[in-house]
Amino acid sequence: MKATAKNKANPAAKVLVCSMFDTPHLVQSALDQGAMGFVSKNASPDNLVNAVYAAHRGEVYLSDDIRDKHHRIDDEKQRVASLTPRELDIWRLLALGHTAAECAEQLELSLKTVANNQTLIKDKLGVTTSAALVHLAQRHGVIQFN
């Protein structure tokens, strides 16, 4: 996540955002608009105090829970990026609800190859269920539901 601190309307203002909504897009948008920090409402009072001091010093601050969440998302993105093109094709079809046999037929692979790749995909992504594969595929734009 890119951290910036440019308040275009009033460069001297030190704005901190405190919100119960802490999606990566919202946090990045707040920072892009000039916020000096973002603290979730679930953060400890110490995080809010630290954010105020950091803003006063001109530093960008993210509360611990937001920073941890974004580290997990970054790790997840790296795991997704580690998939081979074949694994991505198989993951996409599985996430769309195709069986391993249907994937094998569409991709002109053996059922054993698809099954082996399915296991590798789950291992690389750190998931154990098909539902988790679908959820992760949607979150990373591998599939989209209208």
C-alpha positions in Angstrom: 0.0 0.0 0.0 1.3 3.4 -1.0 1.4 6.0 1.7 1.3 9.7 0.8 0.5 12.8 2.8 -0.5 15.7 0.7 -3.5 17.7 1.8 -4.2 19.7 -1.4 -6.9 22.0 0.1 -4.8 23.0 3.1 -1.2 21.7 3.2 -0.8 22.8 6.8 -3.8 20.7 8.0 -3.0 17.4 9.8 -5.9 15.1 9.1 -6.4 11.7 10.7 -9.2 9.4 9.7 -10.9 7.2 12.3 -13.4 4.9 10.8 -15.1 1.5 11.2 -14.6 0.9 7.5 -11.0 0.0 6.7 -10.9 -1.6 3.3 -7.6 -1.2 1.4 -9.3 1.1 -1.2 -10.7 3.4 1.4 -7.5 3.6 3.4 -5.5 4.4 0.3 -8.0 6.9 -0.9 -7.8 8.8 2.4 -4.0 8.9 2.2 -4.1 10.0 -1.4 -6.5 12.8 -0.4 -4.0 14.0 2.2 -4.8 12.2 5.4 -1.8 11.8 7.7 -3.1 8.6 9.1 -5.9 6.1 9.4 -7.0 4.5 12.6 -9.8 1.9 12.7 -12.4 2.2 15.5 -11.3 -1.2 16.7 -7.8 0.1 17.4 -6.5 0.6 20.9 -6.5 4.1 22.4 -2.7 4.0 22.3 -3.0 3.7 18.5 -5.0 6.9 18.4 -2.5 8.7 20.6 0.4 7.5 18.5 -1.4 8.6 15.3 -1.8 12.2 16.7 1.9 12.4 17.6 2.9 10.9 14.2 0.7 13.4 12.4 2.2 16.3 14.4 5.7 15.1 13.3 4.5 15.0 9.7 4.6 11.2 9.5 2.0 8.9 8.0 0.4 6.5 10.5 -1.7 3.4 10.2 -3.1 1.7 13.3 -1.7 -1.7 14.1 -4.9 -3.6 13.0 -5.0 -1.8 9.6 -1.2 -2.4 9.1 -1.6 -6.1 10.0 -4.6 -6.5 7.6 -2.7 -4.9 4.8 0.3 -7.0 5.4 -1.9 -10.1 5.1 -3.4 -8.8 1.9 0.1 -8.1 0.5 1.1 -11.7 1.4 -2.0 -13.0 -0.3 -1.2 -11.0 -3.4 2.3 -12.5 -3.5 0.8 -16.0 -3.1 -1.6 -15.4 -6.0 1.3 -14.0 -8.1 3.2 -17.3 -7.5 0.7 -19.3 -9.5 1.7 -20.5 -13.0 -0.5 -19.6 -16.0 -1.8 -23.2 -16.0 -2.7 -23.0 -12.3 -4.5 -19.7 -12.9 -6.5 -21.3 -15.7 -7.5 -24.2 -13.5 -8.2 -22.0 -10.5 -10.5 -19.7 -12.6 -12.5 -22.7 -13.9 -12.7 -24.3 -10.4 -13.8 -21.0 -8.9 -16.5 -20.7 -11.6 -17.9 -24.0 -10.3 -16.5 -26.4 -12.9 -15.6 -29.9 -11.7 -12.0 -31.2 -12.1 -13.2 -33.4 -15.0 -14.7 -30.4 -16.8 -11.5 -28.4 -16.3 -9.5 -31.3 -17.7 -11.8 -31.4 -20.8 -11.8 -27.7 -21.4 -8.0 -27.3 -21.0 -7.2 -30.6 -22.7 -5.4 -32.0 -19.7 -5.7 -35.3 -17.9 -7.9 -35.5 -14.8 -4.8 -36.4 -12.7 -3.0 -33.2 -13.9 -5.9 -31.1 -12.9 -6.3 -32.8 -9.5 -2.5 -32.4 -8.9 -2.7 -28.7 -9.8 -5.8 -28.2 -7.7 -3.8 -29.5 -4.7 -0.8 -27.3 -5.6 -3.1 -24.2 -6.0 -4.7 -24.8 -2.5 -1.2 -25.2 -1.0 0.2 -22.1 -2.7 -2.8 -20.0 -1.7 -3.0 -21.4 1.8 -6.6 -22.6 1.6 -8.2 -25.9 2.2 -11.7 -25.6 0.8 -13.3 -24.9 -2.6 -15.3 -22.2 -1.0 -12.1 -20.4 0.1 -10.8 -20.8 -3.5 -13.9 -19.1 -4.8 -13.7 -16.3 -2.2 -10.1 -15.6 -2.9 -10.6 -15.7 -6.7 -13.3 -13.1 -6.4 -11.3 -10.9 -4.1 -8.3 -10.9 -6.5 -10.3 -10.4 -9.7 -9.7 -13.9 -11.0 -13.5 -14.2 -11.4 -16.3 -11.7 -11.2 -19.9 -12.1 -10.2 -22.4 -9.7 -11.7 
